[in-house]
């Protein structure tokens, strides 16, 4: 994952975030928005390359990218599926590290805490 620490906590790299949003909510976009965003974020095409392939202007591609990004962010703000995935992933990474320590140091207290994390994740907290 492409996460970075910043002023407001941990943030995702924009390209990675948009790719995740596209994977999660892409079917809710128009076919054209989905295709152009895929070219831009997943295939790393430039706006000019996409414009040439699609037979539209570079400005037209930029507009479609901007509208598609806005739509994906709107879906995420309402549903929060990507944020939930990222949070659960962080908790699982923490759990993995805790279990490694518990195994090495024979610490039943860590195993108890790890079980609580798993329980919280499964409950959706």
C-alpha positions as CSV (number, residue, x, y, z in Angstrom):
1,X,0.0,0.0,0.0
2,X,1.2,3.5,-0.7
3,X,0.5,5.2,2.7
4,X,2.4,8.2,3.9
5,X,2.4,10.0,7.3
6,X,1.3,13.6,7.2
7,X,-0.2,16.3,9.3
8,X,-3.6,14.7,9.4
9,X,-2.4,11.2,10.1
10,X,-1.8,8.6,7.5
11,X,-2.8,9.4,3.9
12,X,-2.9,7.3,0.8
13,X,-0.9,8.2,-2.3
14,X,-3.4,9.7,-4.8
15,X,-2.7,7.3,-7.6
16,X,-3.1,4.3,-5.3
17,X,-6.3,5.8,-3.7
18,X,-7.9,6.5,-7.1
19,X,-7.0,3.0,-8.3
20,X,-8.7,1.6,-5.1
21,X,-11.7,3.8,-5.6
22,X,-12.0,2.7,-9.2
23,X,-11.8,-0.9,-8.3
24,X,-14.4,-0.5,-5.6
25,X,-16.9,1.9,-7.3
26,X,-15.9,1.8,-11.0
27,X,-19.0,0.0,-12.1
28,X,-21.1,3.0,-10.9
29,X,-19.3,5.3,-13.4
30,X,-20.2,5.6,-17.1
31,X,-18.4,3.2,-19.3
32,X,-16.3,6.1,-20.8
33,X,-15.3,7.5,-17.4
34,X,-14.3,4.1,-16.2
35,X,-12.2,3.4,-19.3
36,X,-10.5,6.8,-19.2
37,X,-9.8,6.6,-15.4
38,X,-8.4,3.1,-15.9
39,X,-6.0,4.3,-18.6
40,X,-4.9,7.3,-16.5
41,X,-4.6,5.6,-13.0
42,X,-3.9,2.0,-13.7
43,X,-2.2,2.0,-17.1
44,X,-0.3,5.3,-16.4
45,X,-1.2,6.8,-19.8
46,X,-0.8,10.6,-20.1
47,X,-3.8,12.8,-20.9
48,X,-2.4,13.2,-24.4
49,X,-2.1,9.5,-25.0
50,X,-5.6,8.9,-23.8
51,X,-6.9,11.7,-26.0
52,X,-5.2,10.2,-29.0
53,X,-6.5,6.7,-28.3
54,X,-10.0,8.0,-27.6
55,X,-10.2,10.5,-30.4
56,X,-11.0,13.5,-28.1
57,X,-9.1,16.5,-27.0
58,X,-6.7,16.5,-24.1
59,X,-9.0,19.0,-22.3
60,X,-11.9,16.6,-22.8
61,X,-9.9,13.8,-21.2
62,X,-8.9,16.1,-18.3
63,X,-12.6,17.0,-17.8
64,X,-13.6,13.3,-17.8
65,X,-10.9,12.5,-15.3
66,X,-11.9,15.4,-13.0
67,X,-15.6,14.4,-13.1
68,X,-14.8,10.8,-12.6
69,X,-12.6,11.5,-9.6
70,X,-15.3,13.7,-8.1
71,X,-17.9,10.9,-8.5
72,X,-15.6,8.3,-7.0
73,X,-14.8,10.6,-4.0
74,X,-18.6,11.2,-3.6
75,X,-19.3,7.4,-3.5
76,X,-16.5,6.9,-0.9
77,X,-17.7,9.8,1.3
78,X,-21.1,8.2,1.4
79,X,-20.1,4.5,1.6
80,X,-16.6,4.5,3.1
81,X,-15.7,1.1,1.8
82,X,-12.1,1.9,0.8
83,X,-11.4,3.6,4.2
84,X,-12.8,0.6,6.0
85,X,-10.6,-1.7,3.9
86,X,-7.5,0.4,4.8
87,X,-8.4,0.5,8.5
88,X,-8.9,-3.2,8.6
89,X,-5.7,-3.8,6.8
90,X,-3.8,-1.7,9.3
91,X,-5.4,-3.6,12.2
92,X,-4.5,-6.9,10.5
93,X,-0.9,-5.8,10.1
94,X,-0.8,-4.8,13.8
95,X,-2.3,-8.2,14.7
96,X,0.3,-10.0,12.6
97,X,3.1,-8.2,14.4
98,X,1.6,-8.8,17.8
99,X,1.2,-12.5,17.2
100,X,4.9,-12.7,16.1
101,X,5.9,-11.2,19.4
102,X,3.5,-13.5,21.4
103,X,5.0,-16.5,19.6
104,X,8.6,-15.4,20.3
105,X,8.1,-14.4,23.9
106,X,5.3,-16.8,25.0
107,X,3.0,-14.0,26.0
108,X,-0.6,-15.0,26.5
109,X,-1.7,-11.4,27.2
110,X,-0.7,-10.5,23.7
111,X,-2.8,-13.4,22.3
112,X,-5.8,-12.1,24.3
113,X,-5.4,-8.6,22.9
114,X,-5.0,-10.1,19.4
115,X,-8.2,-12.1,19.8
116,X,-10.0,-8.8,20.8
117,X,-8.7,-7.1,17.6
118,X,-10.0,-10.0,15.5
119,X,-13.3,-9.9,17.2
120,X,-13.6,-6.1,16.6
121,X,-12.8,-6.5,12.9
122,X,-15.3,-9.3,12.5
123,X,-18.0,-7.2,14.3
124,X,-17.2,-4.3,12.0
125,X,-16.2,-1.8,14.6
